[in-house]
């Protein structure tokens, strides 16, 4: 009985998604039942040199693998589903998501050879999923991808609501507004704790309707004299639909370029989320057979990604399409923080090749966010009326801003928990408090390696990137310790060798002197000898150049 | 006569500042007289790994050193004066600037041991400077540093106006508005060509007055219960003045921290640009002796620079001051493009240590730009009424936007020249056309090295930063080519060695096999042997890890 009692509390925490944008993974545990919400990835920060993607550390889940009842997905964005191929390989549990979300997941799992090994369940807003003592239902929300849901979890300790990523779009493109009636119903029944999206908590007002973008696009199409090229996020099927509609209205054909865009358009059409008139789509190869005013191109690259279709088109390095003077290019997106410069460079390059460029700074309305602003967030809080509140999905200052909004609509300050990943909020007898922290962290993925790059490797990459490396090689005699060959100094990323011969000659002399000195002092241990060389050379180079290249002494013995 | 004729044209071009933000350097040449406007530096782009600063390539000036009559400075920002210590070392010419600008320049030249070698002339809005056949006068403009001027050059071919960086501030903090009367006068006399600041050409409306920031600061001071810490650009003396005034009004003492901030405050007070009541300033060491509500701190770090005073205070690593719960911290700045993430991290950290953080997203009005928006730019164009127009100081899309503004106020499209650095616009007989391009480029400064780091070094640093390096060393016998020692493989920045022993063992085997194969095929040239090792190892590692570390084979012979 005691044992059961100690277990029967409700714990809520994140393995990813708090104090960061990306790798969302939230855990709700009651007794021996664990439910996971989302399994995202994060794109590397600037200082994570050479890293491809980052996923959450799931040690906690692996240590409790027999208790994990399933993974519920809120929607199909990479920061919510991108970690699945890595995580399911280690933790084979059922995955639940709406039709479009599962369509995107299946594509990923097929590539990772995990499709047949994974139990997959498609849910909708009428589904009830039993996960041990926890029961999940789902309600529609609006977001920049269709088929996004919020999740209501009934637990013996009380009701927990997770909004997923959301906004309230009063005039949604597909006619499916966020289900405020269901939210009101849930709120009326009483909610113990709300977890809600904080991305735009710093932004005043309501977030605009996706339909506004359609109107802005219509204006662009109407004015365009030659080809129209629209770049946007591949997953924003609502926006893709509006480009399709505008092309159709203006009697233009549409070519789709960029691997992820082609993929989403195919899945969207196959599953009925994208309505494309017959004969509208053309192959990119056929563009040049049509007059310019009959052509629309839809492309990836709205973030100025160097390898994207749009960037390659702008630089004339795309295999099939080149931007021509007079083309109208629309970047239907705003830069994600950190991408401002690459986007600006792409806009500059497009102007340079003669395009008429429409971008967020030049024309209002070609993008709206998928995340609710302050008024959306207050509306959610007022509908759900939670006793406790945990702002999720955002960096610290966004969680702060969201917590202030919650206070203004009446949540008691002491009932708000601003958490980091791994902070556990425990509920018992209707009361909440912090529990013991669980292990969290970034698992770095570089090529095929999952977790084999850590701080030491990153520190070395950082060092190498700043001032390069000097390798010092010398061969000694096993018999008498005399130098048989070298010292040879090879540098990479340090200086132009041709212009710095004198410097490197002097460096060579320093190494020889150091070795002679060590020999006369009878320093025979290689480690000390290497340290002496490294120190002497480092001092010399810093003095001459104010640089600190990595120095790698290698001593061979024959 | 013919020779003279061929010379007596007017040429205008930039050695830096076009299609970029930074390293401004414009050249006006008439016959044998060359006038340079500004000598700035640029902070390195992300891909310039390890580089400290970038200055313009001044080959053109060095090749024409006997013709350079002087360098005129518009104002004291780094992107306009920061290149001087490097450039004056190679080109000893007189430098002209206003009192504050020259105060800041002197500080730089003193550090570079160039102060006594350089002829320095202080100018004001009544100065007339004769530079060979070119005569310069100056007119006040408003900018985010006091004592900024535009320049009017009278040449035998016509009048050329360079705005410098500017906006029109109708209620300037120091009471000195941009001299519209002088601009009107110049415009009335007739201007051949205008060069005008394009930084904010994408931004609608007028740029706000610096005085608005003072009002916003006043509100912050009024509400603050404990210490107030304001971070802003060190050079913005107007803003510093307003912090001084607010501190004085609210009977708080003021401590200044951050090397560049202390420097500017000293120069500003010394030269009379900053009015500080006696006893207002206190030493940072004395802060803790005063009650919290009596303290203001003014600091660098508004861009979240990792080594700045504010960042160190936020992380508890500043020697003298630590942010305490309840402190109000104002970031009176918006992030410069590229700094969004570091600023956001600083705000997050300040919240984490319990500060009440006021930043651009949380409160409107704590920053205004120093550059004119679209209406300011049109006002300038309308006052100066140039025949020809060259949009300067901005990236390509800003130059484009500025050119569109010029068209709307009546400049003929064929009279607008959107140039890159090195594009020469030649004026002769009142007509303009493109001339032969001049050499331009980025000179990269890394430590003490000026220009000894170029594309090959940067490419190596980039490679090293992505997947690290593997050094393969082997010692061969001079006599029979047999392996005497090795192959040894040492890696840095590639994988955790401990977790990848098997991989590195296999790599070792691959090298041995390759060398044996080469030996059996009688490959004796080291270059081919090295290439074979590099290829085999690269293929193996890519196959196993999908990474491409730099591979450096080193063969020693004894």
Boltz contact constraints between the chains, C-beta under 6 A:
constraints:
  - contact:
      token1: [A, 49]
      token2: [B, 465]
      max_distance: 6.0
  - contact:
      token1: [A, 50]
      token2: [B, 466]
      max_distance: 6.0
  - contact:
      token1: [A, 50]
      token2: [B, 467]
      max_distance: 6.0
  - contact:
      token1: [A, 202]
      token2: [B, 361]
      max_distance: 6.0
  - contact:
      token1: [A, 337]
      token2: [B, 340]
      max_distance: 6.0
  - contact:
      token1: [A, 338]
      token2: [B, 341]
      max_distance: 6.0
  - contact:
      token1: [A, 340]
      token2: [B, 337]
      max_distance: 6.0
  - contact:
      token1: [A, 341]
      token2: [B, 338]
      max_distance: 6.0
  - contact:
      token1: [A, 347]
      token2: [B, 397]
      max_distance: 6.0
  - contact:
      token1: [A, 348]
      token2: [B, 395]
      max_distance: 6.0
  - contact:
      token1: [A, 348]
      token2: [B, 396]
      max_distance: 6.0
  - contact:
      token1: [A, 348]
      token2: [B, 397]
      max_distance: 6.0
  - contact:
      token1: [A, 351]
      token2: [B, 396]
      max_distance: 6.0
  - contact:
      token1: [A, 351]
      token2: [B, 397]
      max_distance: 6.0
  - contact:
      token1: [A, 351]
      token2: [B, 400]
      max_distance: 6.0
  - contact:
      token1: [A, 361]
      token2: [B, 202]
      max_distance: 6.0
  - contact:
      token1: [A, 395]
      token2: [B, 348]
      max_distance: 6.0
  - contact:
      token1: [A, 396]
      token2: [B, 348]
      max_distance: 6.0
  - contact:
      token1: [A, 396]
      token2: [B, 351]
      max_distance: 6.0
  - contact:
      token1: [A, 397]
      token2: [B, 347]
      max_distance: 6.0
  - contact:
      token1: [A, 397]
      token2: [B, 348]
      max_distance: 6.0
  - contact:
      token1: [A, 397]
      token2: [B, 351]
      max_distance: 6.0
  - contact:
      token1: [A, 400]
      token2: [B, 351]
      max_distance: 6.0
  - contact:
      token1: [A, 447]
      token2: [B, 545]
      max_distance: 6.0
  - contact:
      token1: [A, 447]
      token2: [B, 546]
      max_distance: 6.0
  - contact:
      token1: [A, 447]
      token2: [B, 547]
      max_distance: 6.0
  - contact:
      token1: [A, 448]
      token2: [B, 545]
      max_distance: 6.0
  - contact:
      token1: [A, 448]
      token2: [B, 546]
      max_distance: 6.0
  - contact:
      token1: [A, 449]
      token2: [B, 545]
      max_distance: 6.0
  - contact:
      token1: [A, 452]
      token2: [B, 495]
      max_distance: 6.0
  - contact:
      token1: [A, 452]
      token2: [B, 496]
      max_distance: 6.0
  - contact:
      token1: [A, 452]
      token2: [B, 499]
      max_distance: 6.0
  - contact:
      token1: [A, 457]
      token2: [B, 493]
      max_distance: 6.0
  - contact:
      token1: [A, 460]
      token2: [B, 492]
      max_distance: 6.0
  - contact:
      token1: [A, 460]
      token2: [B, 493]
      max_distance: 6.0
  - contact:
      token1: [A, 461]
      token2: [B, 465]
      max_distance: 6.0
  - contact:
      token1: [A, 461]
      token2: [B, 468]
      max_distance: 6.0
  - contact:
      token1: [A, 461]
      token2: [B, 493]
      max_distance: 6.0
  - contact:
      token1: [A, 464]
      token2: [B, 464]
      max_distance: 6.0
  - contact:
      token1: [A, 464]
      token2: [B, 493]
      max_distance: 6.0
  - contact:
      token1: [A, 465]
      token2: [B, 49]
      max_distance: 6.0
  - contact:
      token1: [A, 465]
      token2: [B, 461]
      max_distance: 6.0
  - contact:
      token1: [A, 465]
      token2: [B, 465]
      max_distance: 6.0
  - contact:
      token1: [A, 466]
      token2: [B, 50]
      max_distance: 6.0
  - contact:
      token1: [A, 467]
      token2: [B, 50]
      max_distance: 6.0
  - contact:
      token1: [A, 468]
      token2: [B, 461]
      max_distance: 6.0
  - contact:
      token1: [A, 471]
      token2: [B, 471]
      max_distance: 6.0
  - contact:
      token1: [A, 473]
      token2: [B, 473]
      max_distance: 6.0
  - contact:
      token1: [A, 473]
      token2: [B, 554]
      max_distance: 6.0
  - contact:
      token1: [A, 475]
      token2: [B, 475]
      max_distance: 6.0
  - contact:
      token1: [A, 475]
      token2: [B, 556]
      max_distance: 6.0
  - contact:
      token1: [A, 475]
      token2: [B, 558]
      max_distance: 6.0
  - contact:
      token1: [A, 484]
      token2: [B, 558]
      max_distance: 6.0
  - contact:
      token1: [A, 485]
      token2: [B, 556]
      max_distance: 6.0
  - contact:
      token1: [A, 485]
      token2: [B, 558]
      max_distance: 6.0
  - contact:
      token1: [A, 492]
      token2: [B, 460]
      max_distance: 6.0
  - contact:
      token1: [A, 493]
      token2: [B, 457]
      max_distance: 6.0
  - contact:
      token1: [A, 493]
      token2: [B, 460]
      max_distance: 6.0
  - contact:
      token1: [A, 493]
      token2: [B, 461]
      max_distance: 6.0
  - contact:
      token1: [A, 493]
      token2: [B, 464]
      max_distance: 6.0
  - contact:
      token1: [A, 495]
      token2: [B, 452]
      max_distance: 6.0
  - contact:
      token1: [A, 496]
      token2: [B, 452]
      max_distance: 6.0
  - contact:
      token1: [A, 499]
      token2: [B, 452]
      max_distance: 6.0
  - contact:
      token1: [A, 545]
      token2: [B, 447]
      max_distance: 6.0
  - contact:
      token1: [A, 545]
      token2: [B, 448]
      max_distance: 6.0
  - contact:
      token1: [A, 545]
      token2: [B, 449]
      max_distance: 6.0
  - contact:
      token1: [A, 546]
      token2: [B, 447]
      max_distance: 6.0
  - contact:
      token1: [A, 546]
      token2: [B, 448]
      max_distance: 6.0
  - contact:
      token1: [A, 547]
      token2: [B, 447]
      max_distance: 6.0
  - contact:
      token1: [A, 554]
      token2: [B, 473]
      max_distance: 6.0
  - contact:
      token1: [A, 556]
      token2: [B, 475]
      max_distance: 6.0
  - contact:
      token1: [A, 556]
      token2: [B, 485]
      max_distance: 6.0
  - contact:
      token1: [A, 558]
      token2: [B, 475]
      max_distance: 6.0
  - contact:
      token1: [A, 558]
      token2: [B, 484]
      max_distance: 6.0
  - contact:
      token1: [A, 558]
      token2: [B, 485]
      max_distance: 6.0
  - contact:
      token1: [A, 558]
      token2: [B, 558]
      max_distance: 6.0
